[in-house]
Amino acid sequence: MYASFKSLIVRSLSRSHACHLALSLCLCSLLASLWAYLMGAPLPLLIVLLNLATLMVVGLQQWRSRRAIKFEPQELAARLLQVQENERHRLSRELHDDIGQLLTAAKLQSEWLQRRLPQDLQDHCSVLCNTLNETLAKVRDVSAILNPRQLTSLGLEASLRAHLLKALENTQVCWSLECHQRLTGIPEEMAVAAFRVTQEAVTNMLRHAKARNLLVRLQRLPEGLSLMICDDGQGFLPALDPGREGQRGMAGMCERTHQLGGSFSVSSEPGKGTRINALFPWAPRALERASAPKVLE
């Protein structure tokens, strides 16, 4: 009964109401104590009850404050990642729909103009057409990076393969994507997180590692989806707190993994390459179905 009464108070009592109620109870207790002191009367039971209620409300308020402070960083990180993903989708849509259409119109106009210009201006117009073609291709590439639409249609494995082909197209990196199980039925938030972690890891490798070999491995384990990214680059010293040490890419990968309740680890040393391991756990219902014994009919 006490537990149910306490839970009812916790649900119905907001933080602002608790503050006002605590102040009111304290004021009533003070006035009653002054009246008893001035009248020389014995201390009534009501004053004791008022003081006890005051202590309960103030203690409950402190407990709620500590609980809110404890869970606030996780909720804030999840909210920031969601806002970041929504903003990426918006920018991708604007690039593809608005800027892409304007560049396509400019390209058609330049081609129309090239057919009607005199011969001495053909070379300049050809340069303009080539520049527009390259710009349009870059805009489409950036749009695809911001919002990988192929995740829904092609799946995680094909999307990662297409990204690796595009990102490492003009490099000397020998890469391999290993996936020995079918990845059908992967939840969307898990696929997006695995794609973003791989995307950030490949970007960091190209910027800093100077690696020649890259291995990306996806495994469908009973406990969740396992992602391993390994390169033979220069390596680095991983920070205990990547966000404070300025390793924003690592901090983002770690936050994405932990947001889904997974685990994230980085193994690296200067001159010995880098290995990233991430595990995205299945949802409770999917895990129960996977671990439940099969009934033979």
Backbone hydrogen bonds, N-H to C=O, Kabsch-Sander energy under -0.5 kcal/mol:
donor,donor_aa,acceptor,acceptor_aa,energy
5,F,1,M,-2.5
6,K,2,Y,-2.3
7,S,3,A,-2.5
8,L,4,S,-2.0
9,I,5,F,-1.9
10,V,6,K,-2.4
11,R,7,S,-2.2
12,S,8,L,-2.1
13,L,9,I,-2.0
14,S,12,S,-0.7
18,A,14,S,-2.1
19,C,15,R,-1.7
20,H,16,S,-2.2
21,L,17,H,-2.7
22,A,18,A,-2.3
23,L,19,C,-2.3
24,S,20,H,-2.3
25,L,21,L,-2.6
26,C,22,A,-2.3
27,L,23,L,-2.3
28,C,24,S,-2.5
29,S,25,L,-2.6
30,L,26,C,-2.3
31,L,27,L,-2.5
32,A,28,C,-2.5
33,S,29,S,-2.2
34,L,30,L,-2.4
35,W,31,L,-2.3
36,A,32,A,-2.3
37,Y,33,S,-2.1
38,L,34,L,-2.5
39,M,35,W,-2.3
40,G,36,A,-0.9
41,A,36,A,-1.0
47,I,44,P,-0.5
48,V,44,P,-1.0
49,L,45,L,-2.3
50,L,46,L,-2.5
51,N,47,I,-2.6
52,L,48,V,-2.4
53,A,49,L,-2.6
54,T,50,L,-2.2
55,L,51,N,-2.3
56,M,52,L,-2.2
57,V,53,A,-2.4
58,V,54,T,-2.6
59,G,55,L,-2.5
60,L,56,M,-2.5
61,Q,57,V,-2.3
62,Q,58,V,-2.2
63,W,59,G,-2.3
64,R,60,L,-2.3
65,S,61,Q,-2.2
66,R,62,Q,-2.4
67,R,63,W,-2.2
68,A,64,R,-2.3
69,I,65,S,-2.4
70,K,66,R,-2.1
71,F,67,R,-1.8
72,E,68,A,-1.1
75,E,71,F,-2.0
76,L,72,E,-2.8
77,A,73,P,-2.4
78,A,74,Q,-2.4
79,R,75,E,-2.3
80,L,76,L,-2.6
81,L,77,A,-2.2
82,Q,78,A,-2.0
83,V,79,R,-2.6
84,Q,80,L,-2.6
85,E,81,L,-2.3
86,N,82,Q,-2.4
87,E,83,V,-2.4
88,R,84,Q,-2.1
89,H,85,E,-2.1
90,R,86,N,-2.1
91,L,87,E,-2.6
92,S,88,R,-2.6
93,R,89,H,-2.3
94,E,90,R,-2.3
95,L,91,L,-2.6
96,H,92,S,-2.6
97,D,93,R,-2.8
98,D,94,E,-1.5
99,I,94,E,-1.8
100,G,95,L,-2.1
101,Q,97,D,-0.6
102,L,98,D,-2.1
103,L,99,I,-2.5
104,T,100,G,-2.2
105,A,101,Q,-2.3
106,A,102,L,-2.4
107,K,103,L,-2.3
108,L,104,T,-2.2
109,Q,105,A,-2.2
110,S,106,A,-2.3
111,E,107,K,-2.1
112,W,108,L,-2.2
113,L,109,Q,-2.5
114,Q,110,S,-2.3
115,R,111,E,-1.4
116,R,113,L,-1.1
117,L,113,L,-0.8
121,L,118,P,-1.5
122,Q,119,Q,-1.1
125,C,121,L,-2.0
126,S,122,Q,-2.3
127,V,123,D,-2.0
128,L,124,H,-1.9
129,C,125,C,-2.4
130,N,126,S,-2.4
131,T,127,V,-2.3
132,L,128,L,-2.2
133,N,129,C,-2.2
134,E,130,N,-2.4
135,T,131,T,-2.5
136,L,132,L,-2.5
137,A,133,N,-2.1
138,K,134,E,-2.3
139,V,135,T,-2.4
140,R,136,L,-2.0
141,D,137,A,-2.1
142,V,138,K,-2.7
143,S,139,V,-2.3
144,A,140,R,-2.1
145,I,141,D,-2.0
146,L,142,V,-2.5
147,N,143,S,-2.1
149,R,147,N,-1.9
151,L,148,P,-1.7
152,T,149,R,-1.2
153,S,149,R,-0.9
154,L,150,Q,-3.1
155,G,150,Q,-1.2
159,S,155,G,-1.8
160,L,156,L,-2.6
161,R,157,E,-2.3
162,A,158,A,-2.3
163,H,159,S,-2.2
164,L,160,L,-2.7
165,L,161,R,-2.3
166,K,162,A,-1.9
167,A,163,H,-3.2
168,L,164,L,-2.2
169,E,166,K,-0.9
171,T,168,L,-1.1
174,C,212,R,-3.0
175,W,173,V,-0.7
176,S,214,L,-1.6
178,E,176,S,-0.6
178,E,216,V,-3.0
179,C,177,L,-0.5
180,H,218,L,-0.6
186,I,183,L,-1.0
191,A,187,P,-2.4
192,V,188,E,-2.7
193,A,189,E,-1.9
194,A,190,M,-2.5
195,F,191,A,-2.3
196,R,192,V,-2.7
197,V,193,A,-2.4
198,T,194,A,-2.1
199,Q,195,F,-2.6
200,E,196,R,-2.6
201,A,197,V,-2.3
202,V,198,T,-2.6
203,T,199,Q,-2.0
204,N,200,E,-2.5
205,M,201,A,-2.1
206,L,202,V,-2.3
207,R,203,T,-1.8
208,H,204,N,-2.6
209,A,204,N,-0.8
209,A,205,M,-0.8
210,K,205,M,-1.2
214,L,174,C,-2.4
215,L,230,C,-2.8
216,V,176,S,-2.8
217,R,228,M,-2.9
218,L,178,E,-2.9
219,Q,226,S,-2.3
221,L,219,Q,-1.0
221,L,224,G,-2.3
224,G,221,L,-0.5
225,L,280,F,-2.8
226,S,219,Q,-3.1
226,S,224,G,-0.6
227,L,278,A,-3.0
228,M,217,R,-2.4
229,I,276,I,-2.4
230,C,215,L,-2.7
231,D,274,T,-2.3
232,D,213,N,-1.2
234,Q,209,A,-2.2
245,E,241,D,-1.7
246,G,243,G,-0.7
247,Q,242,P,-2.1
248,R,246,G,-1.7
251,A,247,Q,-2.2
252,G,248,R,-2.6
253,M,249,G,-2.1
254,C,250,M,-2.4
255,E,251,A,-2.4
256,R,252,G,-2.3
257,T,253,M,-1.9
258,H,254,C,-2.6
259,Q,255,E,-2.1
260,L,256,R,-0.8
260,L,257,T,-0.8
261,G,258,H,-1.7
262,G,257,T,-2.4
263,S,279,L,-1.4
265,S,277,N,-2.4
267,S,275,R,-3.1
268,S,266,V,-0.5
269,E,273,G,-1.1
271,G,234,Q,-6.1
272,K,269,E,-2.4
273,G,233,G,-1.1
274,T,231,D,-1.3
275,R,267,S,-2.4
276,I,229,I,-3.0
277,N,265,S,-2.5
278,A,227,L,-2.6
279,L,263,S,-2.4
280,F,225,L,-2.9
282,W,223,E,-1.1
287,L,283,A,-2.5
288,E,284,P,-2.1
289,R,285,R,-2.2
290,A,286,A,-2.0
291,S,287,L,-2.0
292,A,288,E,-1.3
296,L,294,K,-0.6
